[in-house]
Amino acid sequence: MFLGINMTLVALFCAWGLVREVRKKNFFAVGFAAISLAVFGWFGVMTLISGAPVAH
């Protein structure tokens, strides 16, 4: 659960950075933030849906 929440938090920071860089018209950073948002958002949501790995 902790891993999924952290990845979702990172995805929210990526979304914030994406909006900020769109306003600045820095398209290299927009691309990097969009890819990061997609990756961390996907893994965050899928980790929360499937359940985080449990250490034994």
C-alpha positions as CSV (number, residue, x, y, z in Angstrom):
1,M,0.0,0.0,0.0
2,F,2.9,2.4,0.8
3,L,4.4,1.8,-2.6
4,G,1.2,2.6,-4.4
5,I,0.6,5.7,-2.5
6,N,4.2,7.0,-3.1
7,M,3.9,6.3,-6.8
8,T,0.6,8.1,-7.0
9,L,2.1,11.1,-5.1
10,V,5.0,11.2,-7.6
11,A,2.5,11.1,-10.4
12,L,0.7,14.1,-8.9
13,F,4.0,16.0,-8.8
14,C,4.6,15.0,-12.4
15,A,1.2,16.5,-13.3
16,W,2.0,19.7,-11.5
17,G,5.3,19.9,-13.4
18,L,3.5,19.2,-16.6
19,V,1.1,22.1,-16.1
20,R,3.9,24.4,-15.0
21,E,6.1,23.6,-18.0
22,V,3.2,23.9,-20.5
23,R,2.7,27.5,-19.2
24,K,6.5,28.2,-19.7
25,K,6.3,26.6,-23.2
26,N,9.3,24.3,-22.4
27,F,8.4,21.4,-24.6
28,F,11.3,19.1,-23.7
29,A,10.2,19.3,-20.1
30,V,6.6,18.8,-21.1
31,G,7.5,15.6,-22.9
32,F,9.6,14.3,-20.0
33,A,6.8,15.2,-17.4
34,A,4.2,13.5,-19.6
35,I,6.1,10.3,-19.9
36,S,6.9,10.3,-16.2
37,L,3.2,11.0,-15.4
38,A,2.1,8.1,-17.6
39,V,4.6,5.6,-16.1
40,F,4.2,6.6,-12.4
41,G,0.5,7.0,-12.8
42,W,0.1,3.6,-14.4
43,F,2.2,1.8,-11.8
44,G,0.6,3.7,-8.9
45,V,-2.9,2.8,-10.0
46,M,-2.1,-0.8,-10.8
47,T,-0.3,-1.3,-7.5
48,L,-3.3,0.1,-5.6
49,I,-5.7,-2.1,-7.6
50,S,-3.7,-5.3,-7.3
51,G,-2.4,-4.8,-3.8
52,A,1.2,-3.9,-2.9
53,P,3.7,-6.7,-2.5
54,V,3.9,-7.9,1.1
55,A,7.3,-8.6,2.7
56,H,7.3,-11.8,4.6
